[in-house]
Amino acid sequence: MYEIFEAAMLICFGASWPVAVVKAYKSRTAKGISLISSSLILSGYMFGIIYKILSNQISYVLIFYFFNFFIVLIHCILIYRNIQIDKKQSELNAQNQL
């Protein structure tokens, strides 16, 4: 019974991540997005996975932890990519102003 509530929590938390990934991919900018915040969320999912494994509470809920972890990981990678794009764009703008 408890697992149903835990799964529901993970589904609710994870529902917006695919949208955020698509938005980060399309926007090609990291403005307004925090890599630190996303990294902390990624760490939280990782610790949840470790807890489930070490406490031998392996169930279907673990699938939701892994799904959320990988979606947030993709989001973090896209944020890093977008930071690099922003830096290049900033350098180009600085060169064009000279």
TAWOCOR-V133957 format. One record per residue. RES is the residue in one small letter. OMEGA is omega in radians with two decimals (999 if undefined). Layout:
BEGIN
res={RES,RES}
omega={OMEGA,OMEGA}
END
This chain:
BEGIN
res={m,y,e,i,f,e,a,a,m,l,i,c,f,g,a,s,w,p,v,a,v,v,k,a,y,k,s,r,t,a,k,g,i,s,l,i,s,s,s,l,i,l,s,g,y,m,f,g,i,i,y,k,i,l,s,n,q,i,s,y,v,l,i,f,y,f,f,n,f,f,i,v,l,i,h,c,i,l,i,y,r,n,i,q,i,d,k,k,q,s,e,l,n,a,q,n,q,l}
omega={-3.13,-3.11,3.12,3.13,3.10,3.10,3.12,3.09,-3.12,3.09,3.12,3.13,-3.05,-3.05,-3.07,-3.06,3.09,3.09,3.13,3.12,3.13,3.14,3.13,3.14,-3.09,-3.03,-3.13,3.05,3.12,-3.12,3.12,-3.14,-3.11,3.07,3.13,3.13,3.13,3.11,3.09,3.09,3.09,3.11,3.11,3.11,3.11,3.12,3.06,3.10,3.14,3.12,-3.11,-3.11,-3.09,-3.14,3.12,3.09,-3.10,3.13,3.13,-3.13,-3.14,3.10,-3.14,3.07,-3.13,3.13,-3.14,3.13,-3.08,3.09,3.12,3.07,3.08,3.11,3.12,3.11,3.12,3.08,3.12,3.09,-3.11,3.05,3.11,3.09,3.11,3.12,3.13,3.13,3.12,3.11,3.11,3.11,3.13,3.13,-3.13,3.13,-3.13,999}
END
